[in-house]
């Protein structure tokens, strides 16, 4: 993958799983540096984004082919 930072990679992996991003959406998020933009809006004390456990949703059972 083109993401060098391990924390950025974990951010993208988590969001792909939770929000069911397509490959096109993932590419767009990486190209627009969504992780860096998120960090720039965070305060100095909360640098790492919160990682929530994945909850099963309707999308997990019914997926669009």
PDBQT receptor file of N, H, CA, C and O in Angstrom, charges set to zero:
ATOM      1  N   UNK A   1       0.835  -1.171   0.000  1.00  0.00    +0.000 N 
ATOM      2  CA  UNK A   1       0.000   0.000   0.000  1.00  0.00    +0.000 C 
ATOM      3  C   UNK A   1       0.886   1.244   0.000  1.00  0.00    +0.000 C 
ATOM      4  O   UNK A   1       2.036   1.186   0.437  1.00  0.00    +0.000 OA
ATOM      5  N   UNK A   2       0.375   2.330  -0.473  1.00  0.00    +0.000 N 
ATOM      6  H   UNK A   2      -0.559   2.377  -0.828  1.00  0.00    +0.000 HD
ATOM      7  CA  UNK A   2       1.159   3.550  -0.597  1.00  0.00    +0.000 C 
ATOM      8  C   UNK A   2       1.239   4.354   0.688  1.00  0.00    +0.000 C 
ATOM      9  O   UNK A   2       1.942   5.364   0.731  1.00  0.00    +0.000 OA
ATOM     10  N   UNK A   3       0.555   3.946   1.714  1.00  0.00    +0.000 N 
ATOM     11  H   UNK A   3      -0.016   3.126   1.679  1.00  0.00    +0.000 HD
ATOM     12  CA  UNK A   3       0.549   4.708   2.961  1.00  0.00    +0.000 C 
ATOM     13  C   UNK A   3       1.762   4.294   3.784  1.00  0.00    +0.000 C 
ATOM     14  O   UNK A   3       1.891   3.135   4.181  1.00  0.00    +0.000 OA
ATOM     15  N   UNK A   4       2.641   5.244   4.032  1.00  0.00    +0.000 N 
ATOM     16  H   UNK A   4       2.536   6.185   3.709  1.00  0.00    +0.000 HD
ATOM     17  CA  UNK A   4       3.892   4.954   4.739  1.00  0.00    +0.000 C 
ATOM     18  C   UNK A   4       3.689   4.828   6.246  1.00  0.00    +0.000 C 
ATOM     19  O   UNK A   4       4.264   3.940   6.875  1.00  0.00    +0.000 OA
ATOM     20  N   UNK A   5       2.896   5.689   6.815  1.00  0.00    +0.000 N 
ATOM     21  H   UNK A   5       2.429   6.411   6.304  1.00  0.00    +0.000 HD
ATOM     22  CA  UNK A   5       2.699   5.733   8.264  1.00  0.00    +0.000 C 
ATOM     23  C   UNK A   5       1.807   4.579   8.723  1.00  0.00    +0.000 C 
ATOM     24  O   UNK A   5       0.750   4.332   8.144  1.00  0.00    +0.000 OA
ATOM     25  N   UNK A   6       2.242   3.884   9.762  1.00  0.00    +0.000 N 
ATOM     26  H   UNK A   6       3.102   4.085  10.232  1.00  0.00    +0.000 HD
ATOM     27  CA  UNK A   6       1.439   2.767  10.264  1.00  0.00    +0.000 C 
ATOM     28  C   UNK A   6       0.149   3.253  10.914  1.00  0.00    +0.000 C 
ATOM     29  O   UNK A   6      -0.879   2.585  10.814  1.00  0.00    +0.000 OA
ATOM     30  N   UNK A   7       0.187   4.406  11.579  1.00  0.00    +0.000 N 
ATOM     31  H   UNK A   7       1.023   4.949  11.660  1.00  0.00    +0.000 HD
ATOM     32  CA  UNK A   7      -1.033   4.922  12.200  1.00  0.00    +0.000 C 
ATOM     33  C   UNK A   7      -2.045   5.361  11.133  1.00  0.00    +0.000 C 
ATOM     34  O   UNK A   7      -3.249   5.173  11.306  1.00  0.00    +0.000 OA
ATOM     35  N   UNK A   8      -1.560   5.939  10.042  1.00  0.00    +0.000 N 
ATOM     36  H   UNK A   8      -0.582   6.092   9.902  1.00  0.00    +0.000 HD
ATOM     37  CA  UNK A   8      -2.454   6.315   8.946  1.00  0.00    +0.000 C 
ATOM     38  C   UNK A   8      -3.036   5.069   8.296  1.00  0.00    +0.000 C 
ATOM     39  O   UNK A   8      -4.216   5.039   7.949  1.00  0.00    +0.000 OA
ATOM     40  N   UNK A   9      -2.214   4.045   8.131  1.00  0.00    +0.000 N 
ATOM     41  H   UNK A   9      -1.255   4.068   8.413  1.00  0.00    +0.000 HD
ATOM     42  CA  UNK A   9      -2.688   2.793   7.541  1.00  0.00    +0.000 C 
ATOM     43  C   UNK A   9      -3.787   2.172   8.393  1.00  0.00    +0.000 C 
ATOM     44  O   UNK A   9      -4.788   1.691   7.861  1.00  0.00    +0.000 OA
ATOM     45  N   UNK A  10      -3.607   2.178   9.712  1.00  0.00    +0.000 N 
ATOM     46  H   UNK A  10      -2.794   2.569  10.143  1.00  0.00    +0.000 HD
ATOM     47  CA  UNK A  10      -4.630   1.642  10.612  1.00  0.00    +0.000 C 
ATOM     48  C   UNK A  10      -5.924   2.447  10.532  1.00  0.00    +0.000 C 
ATOM     49  O   UNK A  10      -7.016   1.882  10.581  1.00  0.00    +0.000 OA
ATOM     50  N   UNK A  11      -5.796   3.772  10.408  1.00  0.00    +0.000 N 
ATOM     51  H   UNK A  11      -4.908   4.231  10.369  1.00  0.00    +0.000 HD
ATOM     52  CA  UNK A  11      -6.973   4.635  10.254  1.00  0.00    +0.000 C 
ATOM     53  C   UNK A  11      -7.773   4.233   9.016  1.00  0.00    +0.000 C 
ATOM     54  O   UNK A  11      -8.989   4.057   9.088  1.00  0.00    +0.000 OA
ATOM     55  N   UNK A  12      -7.088   4.087   7.879  1.00  0.00    +0.000 N 
ATOM     56  H   UNK A  12      -6.100   4.229   7.820  1.00  0.00    +0.000 HD
ATOM     57  CA  UNK A  12      -7.775   3.730   6.639  1.00  0.00    +0.000 C 
ATOM     58  C   UNK A  12      -8.372   2.327   6.715  1.00  0.00    +0.000 C 
ATOM     59  O   UNK A  12      -9.489   2.115   6.244  1.00  0.00    +0.000 OA
ATOM     60  N   UNK A  13      -7.664   1.376   7.291  1.00  0.00    +0.000 N 
ATOM     61  H   UNK A  13      -6.757   1.548   7.674  1.00  0.00    +0.000 HD
ATOM     62  CA  UNK A  13      -8.172   0.009   7.423  1.00  0.00    +0.000 C 
ATOM     63  C   UNK A  13      -9.437   0.000   8.268  1.00  0.00    +0.000 C 
ATOM     64  O   UNK A  13     -10.425  -0.645   7.914  1.00  0.00    +0.000 OA
ATOM     65  N   UNK A  14      -9.404   0.715   9.384  1.00  0.00    +0.000 N 
ATOM     66  H   UNK A  14      -8.602   1.238   9.672  1.00  0.00    +0.000 HD
ATOM     67  CA  UNK A  14     -10.561   0.768  10.274  1.00  0.00    +0.000 C 
ATOM     68  C   UNK A  14     -11.775   1.354   9.562  1.00  0.00    +0.000 C 
ATOM     69  O   UNK A  14     -12.881   0.827   9.682  1.00  0.00    +0.000 OA
ATOM     70  N   UNK A  15     -11.575   2.434   8.827  1.00  0.00    +0.000 N 
ATOM     71  H   UNK A  15     -10.676   2.862   8.730  1.00  0.00    +0.000 HD
ATOM     72  CA  UNK A  15     -12.694   3.081   8.155  1.00  0.00    +0.000 C 
ATOM     73  C   UNK A  15     -13.204   2.267   6.972  1.00  0.00    +0.000 C 
ATOM     74  O   UNK A  15     -14.397   2.305   6.669  1.00  0.00    +0.000 OA
ATOM     75  N   UNK A  16     -12.331   1.538   6.305  1.00  0.00    +0.000 N 
ATOM     76  H   UNK A  16     -11.362   1.507   6.551  1.00  0.00    +0.000 HD
ATOM     77  CA  UNK A  16     -12.781   0.655   5.228  1.00  0.00    +0.000 C 
ATOM     78  C   UNK A  16     -13.714  -0.404   5.788  1.00  0.00    +0.000 C 
ATOM     79  O   UNK A  16     -14.750  -0.706   5.195  1.00  0.00    +0.000 OA
ATOM     80  N   UNK A  17     -13.343  -0.971   6.941  1.00  0.00    +0.000 N 
ATOM     81  H   UNK A  17     -12.501  -0.726   7.423  1.00  0.00    +0.000 HD
ATOM     82  CA  UNK A  17     -14.162  -2.011   7.558  1.00  0.00    +0.000 C 
ATOM     83  C   UNK A  17     -15.477  -1.457   8.089  1.00  0.00    +0.000 C 
ATOM     84  O   UNK A  17     -16.533  -2.050   7.868  1.00  0.00    +0.000 OA
ATOM     85  N   UNK A  18     -15.423  -0.330   8.785  1.00  0.00    +0.000 N 
ATOM     86  H   UNK A  18     -14.566   0.151   8.965  1.00  0.00    +0.000 HD
ATOM     87  CA  UNK A  18     -16.616   0.214   9.432  1.00  0.00    +0.000 C 
ATOM     88  C   UNK A  18     -17.593   0.842   8.449  1.00  0.00    +0.000 C 
ATOM     89  O   UNK A  18     -18.806   0.705   8.606  1.00  0.00    +0.000 OA
ATOM     90  N   UNK A  19     -17.079   1.523   7.446  1.00  0.00    +0.000 N 
ATOM     91  H   UNK A  19     -16.093   1.634   7.318  1.00  0.00    +0.000 HD
ATOM     92  CA  UNK A  19     -17.939   2.286   6.543  1.00  0.00    +0.000 C 
ATOM     93  C   UNK A  19     -18.111   1.654   5.178  1.00  0.00    +0.000 C 
ATOM     94  O   UNK A  19     -18.742   2.236   4.296  1.00  0.00    +0.000 OA
ATOM     95  N   UNK A  20     -17.548   0.453   4.995  1.00  0.00    +0.000 N 
ATOM     96  H   UNK A  20     -17.036  -0.020   5.711  1.00  0.00    +0.000 HD
ATOM     97  CA  UNK A  20     -17.669  -0.288   3.737  1.00  0.00    +0.000 C 
ATOM     98  C   UNK A  20     -17.257   0.556   2.528  1.00  0.00    +0.000 C 
ATOM     99  O   UNK A  20     -17.987   0.637   1.540  1.00  0.00    +0.000 OA
ATOM    100  N   UNK A  21     -16.072   1.189   2.619  1.00  0.00    +0.000 N 
ATOM    101  H   UNK A  21     -15.479   1.124   3.421  1.00  0.00    +0.000 HD
ATOM    102  CA  UNK A  21     -15.574   1.992   1.508  1.00  0.00    +0.000 C 
ATOM    103  C   UNK A  21     -15.256   1.105   0.325  1.00  0.00    +0.000 C 
ATOM    104  O   UNK A  21     -14.759  -0.008   0.496  1.00  0.00    +0.000 OA
ATOM    105  N   UNK A  22     -15.536   1.584  -0.862  1.00  0.00    +0.000 N 
ATOM    106  H   UNK A  22     -15.941   2.488  -1.000  1.00  0.00    +0.000 HD
ATOM    107  CA  UNK A  22     -15.117   0.899  -2.082  1.00  0.00    +0.000 C 
ATOM    108  C   UNK A  22     -13.645   1.229  -2.323  1.00  0.00    +0.000 C 
ATOM    109  O   UNK A  22     -13.078   2.094  -1.655  1.00  0.00    +0.000 OA
ATOM    110  N   UNK A  23     -13.036   0.542  -3.275  1.00  0.00    +0.000 N 
ATOM    111  H   UNK A  23     -13.496  -0.160  -3.818  1.00  0.00    +0.000 HD
ATOM    112  CA  UNK A  23     -11.630   0.831  -3.572  1.00  0.00    +0.000 C 
ATOM    113  C   UNK A  23     -11.476   2.245  -4.113  1.00  0.00    +0.000 C 
ATOM    114  O   UNK A  23     -10.471   2.906  -3.847  1.00  0.00    +0.000 OA
ATOM    115  N   UNK A  24     -12.453   2.710  -4.861  1.00  0.00    +0.000 N 
ATOM    116  H   UNK A  24     -13.269   2.173  -5.077  1.00  0.00    +0.000 HD
ATOM    117  CA  UNK A  24     -12.405   4.077  -5.387  1.00  0.00    +0.000 C 
ATOM    118  C   UNK A  24     -12.458   5.102  -4.248  1.00  0.00    +0.000 C 
ATOM    119  O   UNK A  24     -11.735   6.098  -4.268  1.00  0.00    +0.000 OA
ATOM    120  N   UNK A  25     -13.309   4.853  -3.267  1.00  0.00    +0.000 N 
ATOM    121  H   UNK A  25     -13.897   4.044  -3.250  1.00  0.00    +0.000 HD
ATOM    122  CA  UNK A  25     -13.416   5.757  -2.124  1.00  0.00    +0.000 C 
ATOM    123  C   UNK A  25     -12.128   5.737  -1.309  1.00  0.00    +0.000 C 
ATOM    124  O   UNK A  25     -11.652   6.785  -0.873  1.00  0.00    +0.000 OA
ATOM    125  N   UNK A  26     -11.567   4.557  -1.104  1.00  0.00    +0.000 N 
ATOM    126  H   UNK A  26     -11.954   3.706  -1.458  1.00  0.00    +0.000 HD
ATOM    127  CA  UNK A  26     -10.302   4.453  -0.373  1.00  0.00    +0.000 C 
ATOM    128  C   UNK A  26      -9.202   5.211  -1.093  1.00  0.00    +0.000 C 
ATOM    129  O   UNK A  26      -8.450   5.952  -0.461  1.00  0.00    +0.000 OA
ATOM    130  N   UNK A  27      -9.095   5.040  -2.396  1.00  0.00    +0.000 N 
ATOM    131  H   UNK A  27      -9.707   4.438  -2.910  1.00  0.00    +0.000 HD
ATOM    132  CA  UNK A  27      -8.087   5.771  -3.172  1.00  0.00    +0.000 C 
ATOM    133  C   UNK A  27      -8.274   7.277  -3.045  1.00  0.00    +0.000 C 
ATOM    134  O   UNK A  27      -7.299   8.011  -2.881  1.00  0.00    +0.000 OA
ATOM    135  N   UNK A  28      -9.506   7.738  -3.117  1.00  0.00    +0.000 N 
ATOM    136  H   UNK A  28     -10.298   7.142  -3.250  1.00  0.00    +0.000 HD
ATOM    137  CA  UNK A  28      -9.782   9.176  -2.997  1.00  0.00    +0.000 C 
ATOM    138  C   UNK A  28      -9.385   9.688  -1.617  1.00  0.00    +0.000 C 
ATOM    139  O   UNK A  28      -8.796  10.763  -1.501  1.00  0.00    +0.000 OA
ATOM    140  N   UNK A  29      -9.702   8.923  -0.567  1.00  0.00    +0.000 N 
ATOM    141  H   UNK A  29     -10.180   8.050  -0.661  1.00  0.00    +0.000 HD
ATOM    142  CA  UNK A  29      -9.361   9.344   0.788  1.00  0.00    +0.000 C 
ATOM    143  C   UNK A  29      -7.840   9.413   0.981  1.00  0.00    +0.000 C 
ATOM    144  O   UNK A  29      -7.337  10.318   1.647  1.00  0.00    +0.000 OA
ATOM    145  N   UNK A  30      -7.117   8.459   0.400  1.00  0.00    +0.000 N 
ATOM    146  H   UNK A  30      -7.525   7.724  -0.141  1.00  0.00    +0.000 HD
ATOM    147  CA  UNK A  30      -5.653   8.466   0.507  1.00  0.00    +0.000 C 
ATOM    148  C   UNK A  30      -5.073   9.640  -0.277  1.00  0.00    +0.000 C 
ATOM    149  O   UNK A  30      -4.194  10.342   0.221  1.00  0.00    +0.000 OA
ATOM    150  N   UNK A  31      -5.558   9.856  -1.498  1.00  0.00    +0.000 N 
ATOM    151  H   UNK A  31      -6.273   9.285  -1.902  1.00  0.00    +0.000 HD
ATOM    152  CA  UNK A  31      -5.049  10.939  -2.337  1.00  0.00    +0.000 C 
ATOM    153  C   UNK A  31      -5.314  12.313  -1.734  1.00  0.00    +0.000 C 
ATOM    154  O   UNK A  31      -4.489  13.217  -1.870  1.00  0.00    +0.000 OA
ATOM    155  N   UNK A  32      -6.450  12.478  -1.071  1.00  0.00    +0.000 N 
ATOM    156  H   UNK A  32      -7.119  11.743  -0.961  1.00  0.00    +0.000 HD
ATOM    157  CA  UNK A  32      -6.767  13.774  -0.474  1.00  0.00    +0.000 C 
ATOM    158  C   UNK A  32      -6.231  13.900   0.951  1.00  0.00    +0.000 C 
ATOM    159  O   UNK A  32      -6.470  14.898   1.631  1.00  0.00    +0.000 OA
ATOM    160  N   UNK A  33      -5.506  12.877   1.390  1.00  0.00    +0.000 N 
ATOM    161  H   UNK A  33      -5.311  12.066   0.838  1.00  0.00    +0.000 HD
ATOM    162  CA  UNK A  33      -4.865  12.861   2.710  1.00  0.00    +0.000 C 
ATOM    163  C   UNK A  33      -5.864  13.118   3.833  1.00  0.00    +0.000 C 
ATOM    164  O   UNK A  33      -5.683  14.022   4.649  1.00  0.00    +0.000 OA
ATOM    165  N   UNK A  34      -6.895  12.327   3.858  1.00  0.00    +0.000 N 
ATOM    166  H   UNK A  34      -7.042  11.593   3.194  1.00  0.00    +0.000 HD
ATOM    167  CA  UNK A  34      -7.953  12.469   4.858  1.00  0.00    +0.000 C 
ATOM    168  C   UNK A  34      -7.402  12.318   6.270  1.00  0.00    +0.000 C 
ATOM    169  O   UNK A  34      -7.836  13.024   7.179  1.00  0.00    +0.000 OA
ATOM    170  N   UNK A  35      -6.459  11.414   6.464  1.00  0.00    +0.000 N 
ATOM    171  H   UNK A  35      -6.106  10.840   5.725  1.00  0.00    +0.000 HD
ATOM    172  CA  UNK A  35      -5.885  11.197   7.794  1.00  0.00    +0.000 C 
ATOM    173  C   UNK A  35      -5.139  12.442   8.282  1.00  0.00    +0.000 C 
ATOM    174  O   UNK A  35      -5.286  12.839   9.437  1.00  0.00    +0.000 OA
ATOM    175  N   UNK A  36      -4.350  13.048   7.418  1.00  0.00    +0.000 N 
ATOM    176  H   UNK A  36      -4.230  12.725   6.479  1.00  0.00    +0.000 HD
ATOM    177  CA  UNK A  36      -3.614  14.262   7.818  1.00  0.00    +0.000 C 
ATOM    178  C   UNK A  36      -4.558  15.418   8.096  1.00  0.00    +0.000 C 
ATOM    179  O   UNK A  36      -4.321  16.211   9.007  1.00  0.00    +0.000 OA
ATOM    180  N   UNK A  37      -5.629  15.517   7.314  1.00  0.00    +0.000 N 
ATOM    181  H   UNK A  37      -5.821  14.872   6.574  1.00  0.00    +0.000 HD
ATOM    182  CA  UNK A  37      -6.614  16.566   7.574  1.00  0.00    +0.000 C 
ATOM    183  C   UNK A  37      -7.290  16.348   8.915  1.00  0.00    +0.000 C 
ATOM    184  O   UNK A  37      -7.560  17.308   9.638  1.00  0.00    +0.000 OA
ATOM    185  N   UNK A  38      -7.565  15.097   9.254  1.00  0.00    +0.000 N 
ATOM    186  H   UNK A  38      -7.346  14.318   8.667  1.00  0.00    +0.000 HD
ATOM    187  CA  UNK A  38      -8.162  14.781  10.543  1.00  0.00    +0.000 C 
ATOM    188  C   UNK A  38      -7.216  15.170  11.675  1.00  0.00    +0.000 C 
ATOM    189  O   UNK A  38      -7.646  15.747  12.674  1.00  0.00    +0.000 OA
ATOM    190  N   UNK A  39      -5.940  14.859  11.523  1.00  0.00    +0.000 N 
ATOM    191  H   UNK A  39      -5.591  14.391  10.712  1.00  0.00    +0.000 HD
ATOM    192  CA  UNK A  39      -4.965  15.201  12.556  1.00  0.00    +0.000 C 
ATOM    193  C   UNK A  39      -4.823  16.711  12.721  1.00  0.00    +0.000 C 
ATOM    194  O   UNK A  39      -4.609  17.197  13.831  1.00  0.00    +0.000 OA
ATOM    195  N   UNK A  40      -4.938  17.443  11.635  1.00  0.00    +0.000 N 
ATOM    196  H   UNK A  40      -5.111  17.048  10.733  1.00  0.00    +0.000 HD
ATOM    197  CA  UNK A  40      -4.787  18.890  11.737  1.00  0.00    +0.000 C 
ATOM    198  C   UNK A  40      -5.959  19.533  12.480  1.00  0.00    +0.000 C 
ATOM    199  O   UNK A  40      -5.830  20.642  12.998  1.00  0.00    +0.000 OA
ATOM    200  N   UNK A  41      -7.101  18.844  12.535  1.00  0.00    +0.000 N 
ATOM    201  H   UNK A  41      -7.206  17.943  12.114  1.00  0.00    +0.000 HD
ATOM    202  CA  UNK A  41      -8.247  19.388  13.254  1.00  0.00    +0.000 C 
ATOM    203  C   UNK A  41      -8.295  18.937  14.709  1.00  0.00    +0.000 C 
ATOM    204  O   UNK A  41      -9.064  19.476  15.505  1.00  0.00    +0.000 OA
ATOM    205  N   UNK A  42      -7.475  17.951  15.056  1.00  0.00    +0.000 N 
ATOM    206  H   UNK A  42      -6.850  17.513  14.410  1.00  0.00    +0.000 HD
ATOM    207  CA  UNK A  42      -7.440  17.447  16.427  1.00  0.00    +0.000 C 
ATOM    208  C   UNK A  42      -6.632  18.401  17.313  1.00  0.00    +0.000 C 
ATOM    209  O   UNK A  42      -5.799  19.165  16.824  1.00  0.00    +0.000 OA
ATOM    210  N   UNK A  43      -6.888  18.344  18.603  1.00  0.00    +0.000 N 
ATOM    211  H   UNK A  43      -7.564  17.723  19.000  1.00  0.00    +0.000 HD
ATOM    212  CA  UNK A  43      -6.089  19.125  19.536  1.00  0.00    +0.000 C 
ATOM    213  C   UNK A  43      -4.750  18.426  19.751  1.00  0.00    +0.000 C 
ATOM    214  O   UNK A  43      -4.582  17.275  19.349  1.00  0.00    +0.000 OA
ATOM    215  N   UNK A  44      -3.828  19.088  20.361  1.00  0.00    +0.000 N 
ATOM    216  H   UNK A  44      -3.965  20.023  20.688  1.00  0.00    +0.000 HD
ATOM    217  CA  UNK A  44      -2.500  18.533  20.585  1.00  0.00    +0.000 C 
ATOM    218  C   UNK A  44      -2.533  17.340  21.535  1.00  0.00    +0.000 C 
ATOM    219  O   UNK A  44      -1.641  16.493  21.485  1.00  0.00    +0.000 OA
ATOM    220  N   UNK A  45      -3.528  17.260  22.386  1.00  0.00    +0.000 N 
ATOM    221  H   UNK A  45      -4.252  17.948  22.427  1.00  0.00    +0.000 HD
ATOM    222  CA  UNK A  45      -3.587  16.156  23.341  1.00  0.00    +0.000 C 
ATOM    223  C   UNK A  45      -4.208  14.902  22.756  1.00  0.00    +0.000 C 
ATOM    224  O   UNK A  45      -3.931  13.803  23.236  1.00  0.00    +0.000 OA
ATOM    225  N   UNK A  46      -5.034  15.033  21.740  1.00  0.00    +0.000 N 
ATOM    226  H   UNK A  46      -5.260  15.926  21.349  1.00  0.00    +0.000 HD
ATOM    227  CA  UNK A  46      -5.702  13.880  21.153  1.00  0.00    +0.000 C 
ATOM    228  C   UNK A  46      -5.251  13.701  19.710  1.00  0.00    +0.000 C 
ATOM    229  O   UNK A  46      -6.007  13.987  18.781  1.00  0.00    +0.000 OA
ATOM    230  N   UNK A  47      -4.030  13.232  19.521  1.00  0.00    +0.000 N 
ATOM    231  H   UNK A  47      -3.416  13.000  20.275  1.00  0.00    +0.000 HD
ATOM    232  CA  UNK A  47      -3.463  13.107  18.187  1.00  0.00    +0.000 C 
ATOM    233  C   UNK A  47      -3.993  11.875  17.473  1.00  0.00    +0.000 C 
ATOM    234  O   UNK A  47      -4.323  11.950  16.290  1.00  0.00    +0.000 OA
ATOM    235  N   UNK A  48      -4.081  10.752  18.155  1.00  0.00    +0.000 N 
ATOM    236  H   UNK A  48      -3.813  10.691  19.117  1.00  0.00    +0.000 HD
ATOM    237  CA  UNK A  48      -4.539   9.516  17.527  1.00  0.00    +0.000 C 
ATOM    238  C   UNK A  48      -6.059   9.501  17.421  1.00  0.00    +0.000 C 
ATOM    239  O   UNK A  48      -6.748   9.852  18.378  1.00  0.00    +0.000 OA
ATOM    240  N   UNK A  49      -6.597   9.093  16.252  1.00  0.00    +0.000 N 
ATOM    241  H   UNK A  49      -6.037   8.808  15.474  1.00  0.00    +0.000 HD
ATOM    242  CA  UNK A  49      -8.052   8.984  16.135  1.00  0.00    +0.000 C 
ATOM    243  C   UNK A  49      -8.564   7.812  16.955  1.00  0.00    +0.000 C 
ATOM    244  O   UNK A  49      -7.853   6.829  17.163  1.00  0.00    +0.000 OA
ATOM    245  N   UNK A  50      -9.781   7.921  17.411  1.00  0.00    +0.000 N 
ATOM    246  H   UNK A  50     -10.359   8.720  17.242  1.00  0.00    +0.000 HD
ATOM    247  CA  UNK A  50     -10.384   6.873  18.223  1.00  0.00    +0.000 C 
ATOM    248  C   UNK A  50     -10.775   5.699  17.332  1.00  0.00    +0.000 C 
ATOM    249  O   UNK A  50     -11.415   5.884  16.297  1.00  0.00    +0.000 OA
ATOM    250  N   UNK A  51     -10.391   4.505  17.732  1.00  0.00    +0.000 N 
ATOM    251  H   UNK A  51      -9.871   4.355  18.573  1.00  0.00    +0.000 HD
ATOM    252  CA  UNK A  51     -10.715   3.306  16.978  1.00  0.00    +0.000 C 
ATOM    253  C   UNK A  51     -11.814   2.564  17.725  1.00  0.00    +0.000 C 
ATOM    254  O   UNK A  51     -11.598   2.068  18.831  1.00  0.00    +0.000 OA
ATOM    255  N   UNK A  52     -12.983   2.490  17.120  1.00  0.00    +0.000 N 
ATOM    256  H   UNK A  52     -13.158   2.892  16.222  1.00  0.00    +0.000 HD
ATOM    257  CA  UNK A  52     -14.116   1.832  17.737  1.00  0.00    +0.000 C 
ATOM    258  C   UNK A  52     -14.232   0.402  17.227  1.00  0.00    +0.000 C 
ATOM    259  O   UNK A  52     -13.909   0.136  16.069  1.00  0.00    +0.000 OA
ATOM    260  N   UNK A  53     -14.684  -0.519  18.061  1.00  0.00    +0.000 N 
ATOM    261  H   UNK A  53     -14.947  -0.303  19.002  1.00  0.00    +0.000 HD
ATOM    262  CA  UNK A  53     -14.884  -1.882  17.569  1.00  0.00    +0.000 C 
ATOM    263  C   UNK A  53     -16.018  -1.911  16.542  1.00  0.00    +0.000 C 
ATOM    264  O   UNK A  53     -17.007  -1.188  16.660  1.00  0.00    +0.000 OA
ATOM    265  N   UNK A  54     -15.847  -2.757  15.544  1.00  0.00    +0.000 N 
ATOM    266  H   UNK A  54     -15.044  -3.344  15.447  1.00  0.00    +0.000 HD
ATOM    267  CA  UNK A  54     -16.852  -2.853  14.482  1.00  0.00    +0.000 C 
ATOM    268  C   UNK A  54     -18.117  -3.524  15.010  1.00  0.00    +0.000 C 
ATOM    269  O   UNK A  54     -18.057  -4.555  15.680  1.00  0.00    +0.000 OA
ATOM    270  N   UNK A  55     -19.250  -2.924  14.697  1.00  0.00    +0.000 N 
ATOM    271  H   UNK A  55     -19.298  -2.087  14.153  1.00  0.00    +0.000 HD
ATOM    272  CA  UNK A  55     -20.534  -3.487  15.092  1.00  0.00    +0.000 C 
ATOM    273  C   UNK A  55     -21.205  -4.046  13.845  1.00  0.00    +0.000 C 
ATOM    274  O   UNK A  55     -21.156  -3.421  12.786  1.00  0.00    +0.000 OA
ATOM    275  N   UNK A  56     -21.831  -5.217  13.955  1.00  0.00    +0.000 N 
ATOM    276  H   UNK A  56     -21.871  -5.725  14.816  1.00  0.00    +0.000 HD
ATOM    277  CA  UNK A  56     -22.531  -5.750  12.786  1.00  0.00    +0.000 C 
ATOM    278  C   UNK A  56     -23.682  -4.836  12.383  1.00  0.00    +0.000 C 
ATOM    279  O   UNK A  56     -24.401  -4.306  13.231  1.00  0.00    +0.000 OA
ATOM    280  N   UNK A  57     -23.839  -4.667  11.106  1.00  0.00    +0.000 N 
ATOM    281  H   UNK A  57     -23.255  -5.098  10.418  1.00  0.00    +0.000 HD
ATOM    282  CA  UNK A  57     -24.931  -3.833  10.606  1.00  0.00    +0.000 C 
ATOM    283  C   UNK A  57     -25.685  -4.584   9.518  1.00  0.00    +0.000 C 
ATOM    284  O   UNK A  57     -25.335  -5.706   9.152  1.00  0.00    +0.000 OA
ATOM    285  N   UNK A  58     -26.714  -3.945   9.017  1.00  0.00    +0.000 N 
ATOM    286  H   UNK A  58     -26.999  -3.033   9.314  1.00  0.00    +0.000 HD
ATOM    287  CA  UNK A  58     -27.509  -4.544   7.949  1.00  0.00    +0.000 C 
ATOM    288  C   UNK A  58     -26.639  -4.754   6.717  1.00  0.00    +0.000 C 
ATOM    289  O   UNK A  58     -26.806  -5.738   5.996  1.00  0.00    +0.000 OA
ATOM    290  N   UNK A  59     -25.717  -3.839   6.476  1.00  0.00    +0.000 N 
ATOM    291  H   UNK A  59     -25.582  -3.040   7.061  1.00  0.00    +0.000 HD
ATOM    292  CA  UNK A  59     -24.836  -3.943   5.316  1.00  0.00    +0.000 C 
ATOM    293  C   UNK A  59     -23.948  -5.184   5.372  1.00  0.00    +0.000 C 
ATOM    294  O   UNK A  59     -23.521  -5.685   4.332  1.00  0.00    +0.000 OA
ATOM    295  N   UNK A  60     -23.669  -5.678   6.566  1.00  0.00    +0.000 N 
ATOM    296  H   UNK A  60     -24.016  -5.270   7.411  1.00  0.00    +0.000 HD
ATOM    297  CA  UNK A  60     -22.863  -6.886   6.692  1.00  0.00    +0.000 C 
ATOM    298  C   UNK A  60     -23.615  -8.108   6.195  1.00  0.00    +0.000 C 
ATOM    299  O   UNK A  60     -23.004  -9.069   5.726  1.00  0.00    +0.000 OA
ATOM    300  N   UNK A  61     -24.914  -8.079   6.294  1.00  0.00    +0.000 N 
ATOM    301  H   UNK A  61     -25.410  -7.299   6.676  1.00  0.00    +0.000 HD
ATOM    302  CA  UNK A  61     -25.723  -9.226   5.879  1.00  0.00    +0.000 C 
ATOM    303  C   UNK A  61     -26.182  -9.117   4.431  1.00  0.00    +0.000 C 
ATOM    304  O   UNK A  61     -26.300 -10.127   3.737  1.00  0.00    +0.000 OA
ATOM    305  N   UNK A  62     -26.436  -7.916   3.981  1.00  0.00    +0.000 N 
ATOM    306  H   UNK A  62     -26.340  -7.096   4.545  1.00  0.00    +0.000 HD
ATOM    307  CA  UNK A  62     -26.906  -7.708   2.615  1.00  0.00    +0.000 C 
ATOM    308  C   UNK A  62     -25.923  -6.793   1.929  1.00  0.00    +0.000 C 
ATOM    309  O   UNK A  62     -25.836  -5.608   2.250  1.00  0.00    +0.000 OA
ATOM    310  N   UNK A  63     -25.177  -7.344   0.978  1.00  0.00    +0.000 N 
ATOM    311  H   UNK A  63     -25.247  -8.306   0.717  1.00  0.00    +0.000 HD
ATOM    312  CA  UNK A  63     -24.193  -6.536   0.275  1.00  0.00    +0.000 C 
ATOM    313  C   UNK A  63     -24.535  -6.457  -1.204  1.00  0.00    +0.000 C 
ATOM    314  O   UNK A  63     -25.037  -7.408  -1.804  1.00  0.00    +0.000 OA
ATOM    315  N   UNK A  64     -24.252  -5.311  -1.760  1.00  0.00    +0.000 N 
ATOM    316  H   UNK A  64     -23.844  -4.539  -1.272  1.00  0.00    +0.000 HD
ATOM    317  CA  UNK A  64     -24.485  -5.091  -3.183  1.00  0.00    +0.000 C 
ATOM    318  C   UNK A  64     -23.330  -5.709  -3.956  1.00  0.00    +0.000 C 
ATOM    319  O   UNK A  64     -22.179  -5.336  -3.727  1.00  0.00    +0.000 OA
ATOM    320  N   UNK A  65     -23.600  -6.641  -4.864  1.00  0.00    +0.000 N 
ATOM    321  H   UNK A  65     -24.535  -6.943  -5.050  1.00  0.00    +0.000 HD
ATOM    322  CA  UNK A  65     -22.514  -7.275  -5.615  1.00  0.00    +0.000 C 
ATOM    323  C   UNK A  65     -21.909  -6.284  -6.580  1.00  0.00    +0.000 C 
ATOM    324  O   UNK A  65     -20.976  -6.622  -7.309  1.00  0.00    +0.000 OA
TER     325      UNK A  65
